[in-house]
Amino acid sequence: MVKIRLARRGRKKLSLYDVVVADARAPRDGRFIEKIGTYNPLTVPASIVLNDEKAFDWLMKGAQPTDTVKAMLSYRGILMRKHLQIGVIKGAITQEVADQRLNDWKAKKDAKIAVRVDNLSKSKQEAARARKEAEAKIKEARAEAIRKKAEAAAAVAAPTAEAEAPAEAQG
């Protein structure tokens, strides 16, 4: 049986994955038939780079994706395309209708992704702004404490300086 699965690469705690087509009996990071993409789970949102045509071809040939790869293929619309293509093969719908449905689905999906990326970038900017404001408040508080300390030191030094001044004048 042929599987579409992930092959790990990258160093400890900085994992990157290759999306590969491999024999089910081959080890996880071992021999594979073809590399069809990469997956980086450390970015937000996770970056998926796939050759959609090759993935679709392997699915139509009967390759079975693992759970993680199945979620990735679903996210990219490749499983939707397979579902529609099976409907075309069976004669339930025409190729034009299938293409139109796939394009509509992809447009909705892209809009959702764009909204999510915008929300993430806005929240990141707001967090940075809040950090800057907090740092500014701390800086102002430190400056005020230093100023008060200097005033207190000046107040203590002033009476002793006044007391010394008349003593020197008498002497």
HELIX and SHEET records of a PDB file:
HELIX    1   1 ASP A   52  LYS A   61  1                                  10    
HELIX    2   2 ASP A   67  ARG A   76  1                                  10    
HELIX    3   3 ILE A   78  LYS A   90  1                                  13    
HELIX    4   4 GLN A   95  GLN A  170  1                                  76    
SHEET    1   A 5 SER A  47  LEU A  50  0                                        
SHEET    2   A 5 GLU A  34  ASN A  40 -1                                        
SHEET    3   A 5 LEU A  14  ASP A  23 -1                                        
SHEET    4   A 5 VAL A   2  ARG A  11 -1                                        
SHEET    5   A 5 GLN A  64  PRO A  65  1                                        
END                                                                             
